[in-house]
Structures are given as C-alpha cells and as structure tokens.
Amino acid sequence: MTYTPTIGLEVHAELKTMSKMFCGCKNDPHEGEANAYICPVCLAHPGTLPVPNEQAIEMVLLFGQAVGATVAEYSEFDRKNYFYPDIPKAYQISQYAYPFLSGGELKGVALTRVHLEEDTARSQHDKGEGSLVDFNRAGVPLMELVTEPVIHDAKTAGDFARELQLLLRTLGVSDANMERGEMRVEANISVSKEAGKFGTKVEVKNLNSFKSVEAAIAFEIDRQIKVLENGGVVTQETRGWDENKNKTFTQRSKETAKDYRYFPDPDIPKIQTTSHSAFSAVRLAEKMPKLPNEKRLDYRNLGLTSEQVEVIISHPEADQFFATLVTADVCTGDIARLAGNYLTSDVLSLLQSGEYNLSDLDPVHFLELMTLLQENKLNSRVAKDLLPNLFGSSIGPLTIAEDRGLLQVSDIAALQTTIDEIVAEQAAIVAEYKAGKEAALQFLVGQGMKKTKGAANPAMLKEMLEKAMK
C-alpha cells in the first residue's frame, strides 16, 4: 500500500541581540559562569515587569522581509502556561493569536507564521546527585518559525533547515549553531494512504543536527507505516530522537493549544508595528544584506559551479572574502573562476588545518596570484606551493616568485638546454617512449619540472620533449 508522508517543521532560533528579550541582562547564554547574567525580571521575582526588546522585533521583521512574509499591523505577547523546573515563571511569554509574521516562503516551502518568545533556562543533570539550573539562557530571545504541512520527504526537510540556517546567518540575526542549541528543529509527521488527508500527527522534539532531522523523519515515517500495516493505530504524542539507537521514543502525550491556556500578557502593551519608525519597510530594506539566492545568481554568472557557490555562501569567512574579490575590476572571466576554484579547495583546506586565518590573506595578493596563473607566469603546482606564504605576508606573490626563481619559463631557447640534458641522461626511458610506452613521456616531463624547480611550462616542456625524441 502506498502512503503519503506529510511533514511540518517548527524551528526555534536564538537571536543575536545585545540583551535578553524582556530585560536588560546580557544575551550570552553559552559563555561565562552559570547564572552570571540574571536579574529579578528573568528570574521572575514578584512585582517585576517585562519590557520587549526592540532589536529582537526588528530582527524578526527583517527576516520576514527576506522571506516575503506579511507583517502584522498589530501584535501582542501571550502567556503560555506550563511547568518545567527550568521555566522560572511557570509560564513562557510567547505569541499565539497575533504573531509578528504570517505567510512567506523559503526553499519552496510555505511558511505559516513566525513569532517571538523567550527561551527557558537550562537544566544540568551531571553535576552531582541533584540537578542544577543555569538561568543565563532564561529570557534569551527566540524566533519560532512554523511551516505549512507541505513537506513530504526527509531530504526536503533537511534542505529547508540548511537554507534557514544560511539565511539567519546571512541576515546576522542568529549564529544558528545547532550543536549549541542556537537552532532547534521539531518535526510534525503523519502518514496517510488517502490523498489529501492527513494522518495522526506525531511530533519529534529537539533535533540538533541536519543529519538527525533527516534520520528521525525517515525513521518515523517508516515506524508509522509499519504500525498501520500491522493493524494498529498511530498515537498522537511527542517523541524524542535517540542518536545512539537511531530511533524515536515516546516522551509524553501531545499538548494542544487548549492545554497551554494562552491569554494576552497583561504586563506588555500591544504593539502597533506600523507606527514604529524602526519597523518600517524602508528602514528594514536599508539593513537588508545580499541574500543567498542573489549571491547564487551573481557567482554562477561569474562562471563558478553550483558546488563551488554553495561551499562559498555556506562559509561566512569565505563568502565575505569572495565578495571582496569580486569588487575588483580584474576579478572576471578566467580569474574569477580560478579564484573560486582555489578558494573552495586550497584555501579552505589550509583553514581546516587550523594553522591559517582567512583574515591574514590579502585579497589583492590572492588576485595577483590568480592573475599570474591565468597569464601562465606561474604553473598550478607552484601557485599551490606559494599560497601558504601569502598568509600574513606584506609581500605579493610576484615578488616572492621572482626572488625564488619560480616564474614559469615558456621561452624555447631557455628550455632547450634542459631538454638536451634530459634526453642525454634518460636514454633508457627515451628508448621506452620510442618503443610505444606513453607513460615514459610523463616521467620525462616530471624530470624537466624537477630540473627547473617547477618553473617550466609543462605543456611546452612536453611538446619540446616529443619533438626531441622523434
């Protein structure tokens, strides 16, 4: 029997504001000592009053403009009531009926809504016999995004989450590091064999990697189909994901909106977004950076492959570096393609070693190296060897190459002596080549490159050797 999976995602992202969502405490939940950034407001002491963070609202509205969402003229905060040890008030200030954003689209997936809320504190269970609570995270601004249930496979869900992370980082509103809990994904999954009809929805909570998102959804689809095929009934519930066993497990029955007893927070005034100058579409447009799809188009037009483009735009340092390169008049055509190739392979490989920082590589020197390559003044092997020397150097590659005698030799007269020496010294190999062993020619070219310390033009060296051995 054919089943149709239906998936909707809920994603929480911590926003990079200076202070927390409803108080002036520093927004830095991952650094410093436990409970270093707390106050009576985020500890929910009696008589304290929350004040909404303007920067957090602005970040959400900026995101909304990037995804084409509709901004609410009127919005309000609500109290979402439930008890956990790490929620100091026994309710969370969130949004229900009037979120800041509705609609929009990202990576072909329609969005339902985007709203603001506060994060909880963090419980720690590995510090002794009891459990401890760190309130540094309590009150950190959270953007929650809810998609329409229009996803039908695990890969599409994973691709959406990756694109969301990229957009959040591009906008500068969140670091969205999943391993640090700065972006958390929850998936609502159902299966049905009736077209256009949803099955019973199961929520899988707190997926903290793209691999987990895809694996948990794939497992849950398979699990639900097996339950139905065996004559069972899928239970609406909340499940967790076990990384070690690669399976979901029951956590609790699924709450509904009614269970949370939402009502407008009486301590926070209603927000008229249209009457606030900081939230105007014009002001937001002025702060909008170039978005990922715009970069994709620009970089592909320069001749980069789709794979190179994705590597660059997903690596913030490389993206900023390449954006600087393309502002130079020389960075077009072959030079742009060479720059993209070397950046996504050799440069990133050096960065991964941990010994180099991209901030130490002068874009002018890098483009000079690409130009020397394009003009055949350096061969690829020498360019790769020179590249590490450019990090932290005030001397350009041309000067270094000249000082070391590394500039490519393409002069026939200058190479002839080398050719004569090789033919005389490698008589046995020359004989093998004349007998039809093509691999012998490559060996002889290698000998020429060795004699010239990599400075010879290998194509010219090959051509001259072939003529000399006729």
N, C-alpha and C positions, 0 to 999 in steps of 0.2 A: 504494500500500500504506500502511495506517495504522500508524504506530509510536507506542509509548508511551514517553515520556521518564521516567526515574527519576533523581531528584537527591537527594543527601545533602550537607549542609554541615558543614564544620569551621571553627570560628571561634576565633581567639585574641584575648584582650583583656588589655592591660596593667592590672594592679591598682594603685590609688592608695594604696599602703602608704607608711609613712614610710621604711622601709628595704627593702633587697633581699630576695629570697626566702630565701637561706641565709647571709647575713652582715649586718653592721650598717651597711654603706655606704648613703649617701643614695640613695633611689629618685628620681632626677631625670635621666632619660636624654636629655632634649631641651634642657636648658639648661646653661649653663656651658661651660667649656673641655673639650676632649676628654680623656678619662682623668683627670678630676678626682675622680670618685667610685669609686675602686677600692681593693682590698685583696688580700692574699695568697689569701683564700678565692675571690673572684670571678675572680682571675687563675689559679686552680688550681695554686698553688705546692705542692710536695710536703709532706705532713705536715699540711695544713690540714683542718679538719673542718667540714662544713656543719651549720647549726642551722636547722630550719624556722621560718618566720615565722608566729607565731600569728595576727597580724592578717590575713594573706593567707588562711589557712584559714578564719577567721571570715567573711571576705567571701564566699568560695565557698559556705559553708554558708548564709549569708543569702540568696544568690542561689537556692540550692536550695529554701529555704522559699518563696520568691516564685513559683517555677515548679512547686511541688508534687513535687519530686524526692524520692527515697528516700536518706536519709543512711546511709552505710556505718558500721556499728559499729566496723569495723576497716579501716584503710587503711595503705598503705605507699608509699614512693617507690622508683622503679626507675632503673636506668641505661639510657639509650637510646643505643646506640653508633653513631656515625658521625663522619666527619671533614669539617669545613669550616674554613677559615682563621679564622673568627670564633667558633669554639667552643673555648675555651681548654683544656678537659679532654679533648677528642676524644670526649666523651660528654655527653649532656644529662640532668640529673636531672629525671625526669618521673614519670608513673604509668602502669601498664599493667593488671595483673590486678585491682588493688583501688583504684579511683578513689574520691574522696570522695562523688560523687553518681551515681545512676543513675535513669533514667526522668525523668518530668516532662513538661511541655508548655508551649509558648509560641506564641501566634498560631495555634493549631490544628495546630501541628507537634510531633510526638512527639520527645522527646529520648532519646538512647541513654545518654549519660554526660557528666559534667563533671569534669575533673581539674585539678590544679595542676602547673606545671612552671616552669622558669627560662627566660628569654629568652636569646638569643645576643648577642654583641657586634655592632657594625655596621661593615661594610667600606666604605671610601671609595675610589673609583677615579678621582677627578677632582682629585687634589691633586699632580699631577706625573707622573713616569714610572712610579713604582711604585704599589702600593696600600697604604693605611693602615687600621688597625683601631682603633676607639674602643670601649673596654671599659666605658663608662658604662652601657650597656644590658645588659651581661653580668650575669645573675643577677636581673634585674628579674622580679617575679612575673607569670606568665602564667596566666590561666584559659583552658583549652581546652574548648570545647563541641562535641559531636558529635550531629547529629540522626539520626533514623532515615531511611532512604531512602524518604520518603513524599511528597516534593515532586515535582510533575510539570510545572511551567512556571516560566519565568524570573521572572515578576512575583511569584508566591508566594514565591520565594526572596528577592527584593529586599525584599518587605514584611516577611518574617521578620527579615532583617538590620536593618531600620529599627526594628522593635519591640524587638529585642535591644539595640540601642544606647540606645534610650529607657529601657529597664528598667535597664541598667547605670548610666546617669546618674541615674536616679531613686533608685536604691539608694545612690548615692555611692561605688560601688566602682571605677568607671573613667570617665575622660573619653571614652574610646572614639572619639577623633577619627581617622577613617580616613586622612585626609591626612597625619597624623603617624605612622602605623603603630601607633597605640594599639589599633586593632581591625583585624584582617586576616581576610579570608574566603577559604576554599578550597572549591571545589565539586567533588564527585564525580558524574559524569554518565554515564549509559548510555541506550541506546535499544533497544527490542525490539518486534517485531511479534507476539510471543506473550504473551497475557495472563497476568499473574502470574509472568513470567520476566524476570530481569534480563539486560541485555546486558553487553558488556565495559565495565568501568568506566574512565573517564579522569578524572584529577584536574587541575583548573586551579588554579594556586597564586597566592597573594598578590594577591587582588583588593582594591584600595584605595579603592573608591567604590561606592555603590549602583548607579550607572549602569554601572560596569564589571561588577559581579556579574550584572546582568540581561543586558547585551550579550554577555558571554563565554558565559553559559549558552545563550542563544539561538543564538549562532554555533556552539557546539559541538554542540548538538542537530542543527542543520542539516548540519554537516560530517559527523557520524557517519551520518546517514540517507543522504547522498549516497554515502559510501563503501560502505555496504551495498547500495544500489540499483545501484551500478556493479559489483557482484560482488566487492568487496573485503572485507577483514577489519579490524575496528577493533582497534588495538593497545592493550594496557593500558600506559599511560605517564603521565608527569607533563608537563603543558603550561603554558606561560606565556600571558599576555594582552598583546598589543601594542596600546596605546592609540591609536597613530597610524594603524595599518593596520586596526584593528577586527577582529582575527583572533587565534586562538590559534596557538601554535607549539610544537614539540617541545622539551623540555628534557632529559629523561632517562627511562629505564625506571622504572616504578613499583616502589618498595621495598615489601616486606611486613614484617610483624612479625618474621618469622624473620631478615630481613636486619639488623634493628637489634639482635639478640642481647640482648633485655631480660633483666635479672636484678635482684633486690632490692638496693638500695644498702646495703652492709654498714655504712656510717658513720651511717645515720639510723635511730633506733629506730622500731619500729612504733607507729602512733598509734591509740589507743582513743578515739574521739570521744565515746562515751557517758560516759566517766569524767572528762571535762574540763568544768568548770563554764562556761567561756566559750563552749562549743559547744552548750549545752543549748537545746532548742527554746523554752523560756520566755525565756531571755536574748535569743535571736535575735528573737523576736516583739516584745520591748520596743524593739528597734532598727529594726523594720520601718517604713518610711515609708508613706504612702498610695501605692498602686500605680497605674500608668496606667489600668487598667480601672476602678478605683474612682473616679478623677478624671473619667473619661469619663462615668460614670453621674451623678455629682454635678453636673457642669457642664451636661449635657444637661437634667437636671431643673430647672436654673435658666432654661432656655429658649434656651441657646446652640445654634447649628447644629453639625453634626458637623465641618464645615470649621473653624469657629472653635475648637472644642475641640482639634482636632489641632494647630492653629497654637500655641495656648497651651501645651499639655503638652509640645510638642517644643522650646519655647523656655524654658530654665531660669529666666531672669530674669522673663519674663512669667508663667510658672507660679507662681513664688513670689509675685509681685506680686498676681496674681489670687486666690491662696489667702488672702492678707491681706485683700483686699477682701471676700471672701465671709464673713469672720468678723464683719463689721459687720451690725447688725440691719437697716440701711437697704438693704443690697445684695440685694434680692429683686425678683421681677417685672420690670417695665419697666426699673428702674435696673440690675439685673443684666444684662439683655440689652443695654442701652445701653453698659454698661461693657465687656462682651465685644466688642461691635462696635467701639468706639473703640480698645480695646487692640490688637485684631488688625489694625486698619487704620491709624489716625492715629498712635498711639503707636509702634508698631513701625516705621512709615515714618520717624518722627523719629529713632529709634535707628539705623536703617540709614544715616542721613546722617553719622553719626559725631560729631555735634555735641552729642548729648544722652546722658545716662546714666539708666537707669530708677531707679537708687538715689537720684537727685536729685528724683524726683517723689513728693510726699507722698500716700499713699493716701487720706488724709482730704480733701485738696484735690481729688483726682480724683473721689471720690464726690460731693463738693459740686457739682462741675461737672456730673456726670451728673444730680444732683437738680434743678439749675437748668434743665437741658434737659427733663427729664421734666415739670416743673411749668410749662413754656412761659415761663419767665422769661428764657431765652436761646434764640435760634434756632440751628440747626445750624452755619450759617456763622460766627456769632460765636464759638460754642464751639470750633470748629476753630482759629480765629484766636487764641483765648485760651490754648489748650492749651500751646503752647511757652513762654508766660510763666510757667507753673506750675513748670517745672523749676528747682530751686534757689531757689524763692521761699518766703518765710515768710508771704506774704500770700495769702489764699484767693481763689478766682475771684469770689465775690460782691462783695468789696471792690474788686477790680480793675474789675469791670463797672460798679459804681456810680460809681467815680471817673472812668471814661471815658464814662459815659452810654450804656452798651451794653445795659442791661437791656431786654428786649423790651417794646414798647409794645402793649398789647392794649385800650387804652381808646379807645372810639369817638370821644369828644369830642377826645382828644389827636391822633387821626389825621385828623380831618376837615379841618383846615387843610391838611395835606399833600395830601389827595385833591383839594381845590379847586385847589391850585397846579398839580398835575399836569394836571388836565383843562383848565385855562386855558392852560398853557404848551405842551401837546402836542396842540393842536387837530387837526392833520393826522393824527396817529396815532389819536386818538379817532374820527375820521371813518372811518379804515380798519377799525377794530374794528366800528363800527356797520354797515359795508358787508359784514361777514362774515369779516374776516381775524382768526382766533383768535390768531395769533401776536402780534398787536399788544397783546393784553392782557398777555402775559408781559413785553413790553418796558415797559409802563407800571408793572407791579409792580416791575420792576427799578429804574425811576426812583424809585419810592417807597422802596425799600430804600436807594438811594443817598442820598436826601434825609435819611433818618432814621439814616444811618450804620450800617445793618444792624440797627437796634433794633426796627423794626416787626415785628409778627406777620405773616408773608407771607400766611397763609391769610385773615386778617381784612382785610388790605390788598386782596387780590384780590376778596373779597366786596364791600367798600365801593366799589371801582372799578366793578365790574359794576353796582351799584345806581345809581352816579352817572352812568353813561353810558346808562342806559335812556331 
